[in-house]
């Protein structure tokens, strides 16, 4: 690998940890619209937000929790649901449960034992396990809201990253929703990378966020990248995605803005022309 590409990694799902008897802690199934499936031992638990479950075995019970007023508002601001949901295997035998994203995409497991805390796009958290791989009593991932960790006022408003971000900490594994190809990059101290704000998935809190002008006046007006690029400086690890949900929504929104006035105009013409 050339020195220019050092530190980049085409992200693929890591080989999951295993229980003592060789059973994997989780399995990621599929390619572009993935499912994460958890074998659940008796009394083991899985944490997610409302609506994340795809299927589960008989004997898995669901409990919805508020988790306190402050935590609830933090979850909502960070893109979560009002309730957090805990699934527990109460059957006394082996069970399973599967989670799926809200949109076609890939599932990115983050080892919180290594990263400890990450800053992610709002709505990116899917589910998680606690330190005991789902054992009762250990903390699950804590999802809360935080402000864009920009280093300047200009970066706060123009970095392309949301004003409110999702912070994830505690627990053992956090599973995030992404789209397209995921690339992982580890930045050395003082090393910087320029990215499009819509291409970010998450990064470690040791990363500093700033902006840099894209170029001259012509580049800013006609380059298609806006006025500024997001500048991330290490040390720390970042995860990038080739097709974020915001990129998918953007052309849809533009299309609706264009079509709605035309539809209204055509409707008025129809009523004026064909109705007495």
Secondary structure as UniProt FT lines:
FT   HELIX           3..5
FT   TURN            6..7
FT   STRAND          8..10
FT   TURN            20..21
FT   STRAND          27..29
FT   STRAND          35..40
FT   TURN            42..43
FT   STRAND          45..49
FT   TURN            50..51
FT   STRAND          53..56
FT   TURN            58..59
FT   STRAND          60..65
FT   HELIX           69..77
FT   TURN            78..79
FT   STRAND          84..89
FT   STRAND          95..100
FT   STRAND          106..111
FT   HELIX           112..115
FT   STRAND          117..120
FT   TURN            122..123
FT   STRAND          125..129
FT   TURN            131..132
FT   TURN            136..137
FT   STRAND          142..147
FT   HELIX           153..158
FT   STRAND          164..169
FT   STRAND          173..178
FT   STRAND          182..187
FT   TURN            189..190
FT   STRAND          192..195
FT   HELIX           197..199
FT   STRAND          200..204
FT   TURN            205..206
FT   STRAND          208..213
FT   HELIX           217..222
FT   STRAND          228..233
FT   STRAND          236..241
FT   HELIX           245..274
//
